[in-house]
Amino acid sequence: MSKITPQSANVERPGRVARQLGPPGTRTPAANTALGIRPVRRGDLNAVIEMDAMVTGIEKRDYWNSLYRRYADAVATGQHFLVATISEKVVGFVIGEVRDWEFGSAPCGWVFAIDVRPDARLSGTATELLQAICQCFRKAGVSKVRTLLSRENTLILSFFRSQGMMIGPFIPLEMDLET
Ligand SMILES: CC(C)(COP(=O)(O)OP(=O)(O)OC[C@H]1O[C@@H](n2cnc3c(N)ncnc32)[C@H](O)[C@@H]1OP(=O)(O)O)[C@@H](O)C(=O)NCCC(=O)NCCS
C-alpha cells in the first residue's frame, strides 16, 4: 500500500474530458467483462494480504485484520473496503472513507489504498474499483475525492492522473521527532 498527494477527481481540462466516474455496474469494462466489485468479506482477507505482500514485500497480517475490523460493515460511518473479483477470485481492492472537516476542508472522500494483482493489471480493474468507491462517496453526499501518494510511485501517479485527478490545494509536511 502506498501513500497518496492531495488531488481532486473528475476535473475537466482544456482539450481533454476527464473520465466520468459513473455508478458501478452501469459501465461495461472493455476488456474485463467478468469483473465484479463488492464489499470485502472475511474470506477475502488472505487474498488481500497476499496481494499487498506481493506489492510491498512485507506481510502485515495484524494490520489487515485490524483494517478489516474497522472498515468491513462500516458503510454507515463512511468507511469502504471493496474488492474486485474475476470468477470469484479476488484480484484487486480499494479502501477509503469520507472524512469530515479534516485539514479545514469540507467533507470529502479519501482513497488511501488501491492495489491490483500484477497478473490482472491493465484491464480496467483499478478504474472500476475507483469508480465504485467514488459512487459510495457520492451516496454519502460528497462531491470531491482526494488521495495522497509517494512522489516516487509513478505507476500509481499515472493511474490517478488517467482518472482525471490533479494536484490539490494541500502540501504534506513532516519532521523527525526526537526520542
Ligand atoms: C496502479 C494500479 C492500481 C493500476 O491498476 P490497473 O487495474 O492495471 O489499472 P487500469 O487497468 O484501470 O488502468 C487505468 C489507466 O491507468 C494508467 N496505467 C495503469 N497502469 C499503467 C502503467 N503500468 N503504466 C502507465 N500507465 C498506467 C493508464 O492510463 C491506464 O489507462 P489505459 O489502459 O487506457 O492506458 C496497479 O498497477 C497496482 O496495483 N500497482 C501497484 C500498487 C500500488 O502502488 N498501489 C498504490 C497503493 S495506494
The ligand as an SDF file (V2000), in Angstrom:
LIG
                    3D

 48 50  0  0  0  0  0  0  0  0999 V2000
   -1.7910    1.3180  -10.2040 C   0  0  0  0  0  0  0  0  0  0  0  0
   -2.6700    0.0830  -10.3200 C   0  0  0  0  0  0  0  0  0  0  0  0
   -3.6630    0.0780   -9.1470 C   0  0  0  0  0  0  0  0  0  0  0  0
   -3.4180    0.1590  -11.6590 C   0  0  0  0  0  0  0  0  0  0  0  0
   -4.2660   -0.9710  -11.7810 O   0  0  0  0  0  0  0  0  0  0  0  0
   -4.8470   -1.4560  -13.2090 P   0  0  0  0  0  0  0  0  0  0  0  0
   -6.0250   -2.3160  -12.9540 O   0  0  0  0  0  0  0  0  0  0  0  0
   -3.7600   -2.0020  -14.0340 O   0  0  0  0  0  0  0  0  0  0  0  0
   -5.3310   -0.0470  -13.8360 O   0  0  0  0  0  0  0  0  0  0  0  0
   -6.2920    0.1680  -15.0910 P   0  0  0  0  0  0  0  0  0  0  0  0
   -6.2120   -1.0070  -15.9990 O   0  0  0  0  0  0  0  0  0  0  0  0
   -7.6430    0.5640  -14.5960 O   0  0  0  0  0  0  0  0  0  0  0  0
   -5.5700    1.4010  -15.7980 O   0  0  0  0  0  0  0  0  0  0  0  0
   -6.1800    2.6570  -15.9530 C   0  0  0  0  0  0  0  0  0  0  0  0
   -5.1520    3.6250  -16.5120 C   0  0  0  0  0  0  0  0  0  0  0  0
   -4.0740    3.8040  -15.5760 O   0  0  0  0  0  0  0  0  0  0  0  0
   -2.8570    4.0640  -16.3080 C   0  0  0  0  0  0  0  0  0  0  0  0
   -1.9110    2.9790  -16.0580 N   0  0  0  0  0  0  0  0  0  0  0  0
   -2.1710    1.7920  -15.4460 C   0  0  0  0  0  0  0  0  0  0  0  0
   -1.0520    1.0480  -15.4050 N   0  0  0  0  0  0  0  0  0  0  0  0
   -0.0660    1.7590  -16.0180 C   0  0  0  0  0  0  0  0  0  0  0  0
    1.2950    1.5310  -16.2900 C   0  0  0  0  0  0  0  0  0  0  0  0
    1.9000    0.3710  -15.9440 N   0  0  0  0  0  0  0  0  0  0  0  0
    1.9960    2.4860  -16.9380 N   0  0  0  0  0  0  0  0  0  0  0  0
    1.4030    3.6490  -17.2980 C   0  0  0  0  0  0  0  0  0  0  0  0
    0.0910    3.9400  -17.0800 N   0  0  0  0  0  0  0  0  0  0  0  0
   -0.6260    3.0050  -16.4370 C   0  0  0  0  0  0  0  0  0  0  0  0
   -3.2360    4.0540  -17.7870 C   0  0  0  0  0  0  0  0  0  0  0  0
   -3.5340    5.3820  -18.1870 O   0  0  0  0  0  0  0  0  0  0  0  0
   -4.4970    3.2080  -17.7890 C   0  0  0  0  0  0  0  0  0  0  0  0
   -5.3670    3.5160  -18.8700 O   0  0  0  0  0  0  0  0  0  0  0  0
   -5.1550    2.8020  -20.3160 P   0  0  0  0  0  0  0  0  0  0  0  0
   -5.0730    1.3370  -20.0250 O   0  0  0  0  0  0  0  0  0  0  0  0
   -6.3730    3.2050  -21.0680 O   0  0  0  0  0  0  0  0  0  0  0  0
   -3.8770    3.3450  -20.8390 O   0  0  0  0  0  0  0  0  0  0  0  0
   -1.8290   -1.2120  -10.3100 C   0  0  0  0  0  0  0  0  0  0  0  0
   -0.8190   -1.1100  -11.2780 O   0  0  0  0  0  0  0  0  0  0  0  0
   -1.2020   -1.5090   -8.9750 C   0  0  0  0  0  0  0  0  0  0  0  0
   -1.7980   -2.1640   -8.1420 O   0  0  0  0  0  0  0  0  0  0  0  0
    0.0230   -1.0060   -8.7850 N   0  0  0  0  0  0  0  0  0  0  0  0
    0.8320   -1.2830   -7.6250 C   0  0  0  0  0  0  0  0  0  0  0  0
    0.1850   -0.9860   -6.3330 C   0  0  0  0  0  0  0  0  0  0  0  0
    0.3250    0.3810   -5.8210 C   0  0  0  0  0  0  0  0  0  0  0  0
    1.3610    1.0150   -5.8850 O   0  0  0  0  0  0  0  0  0  0  0  0
   -0.7980    0.7960   -5.2270 N   0  0  0  0  0  0  0  0  0  0  0  0
   -0.8750    2.0370   -4.6150 C   0  0  0  0  0  0  0  0  0  0  0  0
   -1.4500    1.8930   -3.2360 C   0  0  0  0  0  0  0  0  0  0  0  0
   -2.2750    3.3300   -2.7570 S   0  0  0  0  0  0  0  0  0  0  0  0
  1  2  1  0
  2  3  1  0
  2  4  1  0
  2 36  1  0
  4  5  1  0
  5  6  1  0
  6  7  2  0
  6  8  1  0
  6  9  1  0
  9 10  1  0
 10 11  2  0
 10 12  1  0
 10 13  1  0
 13 14  1  0
 14 15  1  0
 15 16  1  0
 15 30  1  0
 16 17  1  0
 17 18  1  0
 17 28  1  0
 18 19  1  0
 18 27  1  0
 19 20  2  0
 20 21  1  0
 21 22  1  0
 21 27  2  0
 22 23  1  0
 22 24  2  0
 24 25  1  0
 25 26  2  0
 26 27  1  0
 28 29  1  0
 28 30  1  0
 30 31  1  0
 31 32  1  0
 32 33  2  0
 32 34  1  0
 32 35  1  0
 36 37  1  0
 36 38  1  0
 38 39  2  0
 38 40  1  0
 40 41  1  0
 41 42  1  0
 42 43  1  0
 43 44  2  0
 43 45  1  0
 45 46  1  0
 46 47  1  0
 47 48  1  0
M  END
$$$$
